[in-house]
Amino acid sequence: MNLFKKIIFYVFLTVGIAAGTLAYFYLKNSKKSTLSALTFLPDNCLLYIKTTNFFELNKKINSQSLIVDKLKFFGDINQFCNTLNSFDSLFSTNNNLKEIINNNSIHFALYNNSLSWIAAFNIKTSGNNNLIKKEFEKTFKTKTHSNIYQFSFSKKNNYYLTLKSGIVLISNSNNMIDIALNDKTIKIEKNKEFLNFQSNLKENNLVSVFVNHTNYLNSSASNKLNLSLICNKGISYGNIDIEPSQIKINGSLIPDSNDVNFAFIEQEPQNLNFMDVLPSNINYMEVFGFSSFENLNDKRNFIKPNSNSNYWKKINDSALYNLEKEFYNNATNYLVNFETET
């Protein structure tokens, strides 16, 4: 009986050691990458977009948005939507790649280098790089050259893909892939303004955006989409909500001190209680809301010397009281500029 117990003990001991060894090698080969996809994205991007669900984002843009349907009449937007849909179709045909993409954070950054862009994301297990590379070769119908895959959806546009340290990089420029892989390249994760944006992100928001207006203003992208109408210099960021009939961005605008929008910093939002007094045949309207017109004027003078100071001095002296301040008080809340059809 004692001999039988010893045999059973050694059998269980052997099985336990074998199971532990197999589990170790499995965990070793399937551990997640400790690096973030942001580790490879170069700094000085024009804009950065993050989505937490690529397939859901594509569905909202290409299937559920009436506004995007109208915007597709613009060539660049139509090309972007078609490219998004092509990647969706491509990844959906491979169950392993679809599992990697699904509910995974995708980071997209646009650069002024011939409007090159990079998309980056972590694979969920980094130990099976060779297996994943084979999936890429099968899906993209191409073989790697110097660890970079080249593929296309049409004869006009080539795309490039590589895998390093458990992170996938996709770009429309082979040169941008090289820049991203260069350890000497300053990366976006070191940018203080970008880090501030990240700290204000909603973790599970479908899509978020960060715009460097200073870089954008001096790029060829401004000829396609003029974001300088929002801000010439500075940054803006926010969470985007895509609905069938509207696209909403809830975030912050932080203008440079030399930008006209700097004057509105620390102004409180105002109620839009002027709509009932406006004419009904308006075809354009621009509204500025503020809680203190006097503070607004002080900040404006910080940007540009007050050319009206002599004028106000003469008016105040003639009236024998501070008419300028009374004007500011009467102008507080909002200013409206509009055009009518007549």
Secondary structure, 3 states (H helix, E strand, C coil): CHHHHHHHHHHHHHHHHHHHHHHHHHHHHHCCCCCCHHHCCECCCCEEEEECCHHHHHHHHHHCCHHHHHHCCCHHHHHHHHHHHHHHHHHHCCHHHHHHHCCCCEEEEECCCCCCEEEEEECCCCCCHHHHHHHHHHHHCCCCECCEEEEECCCCCEEEEEEECCEEEEECCHHHHHHHHCCCCCEHHHCHHHHHHHHCCCCCCCEEEEEEHHHHHCCHHHHCCCHHHCCCCEEEEEEEEECCCCEEEEEEEEECCCCHHHHHCCCCCCCCCCHHHCCCCEEEEEEEEECCHHHHHHHHHHHCCCCCHHHHHHHHHHHCCCHHHHHHHHHCEEEEEEEECC
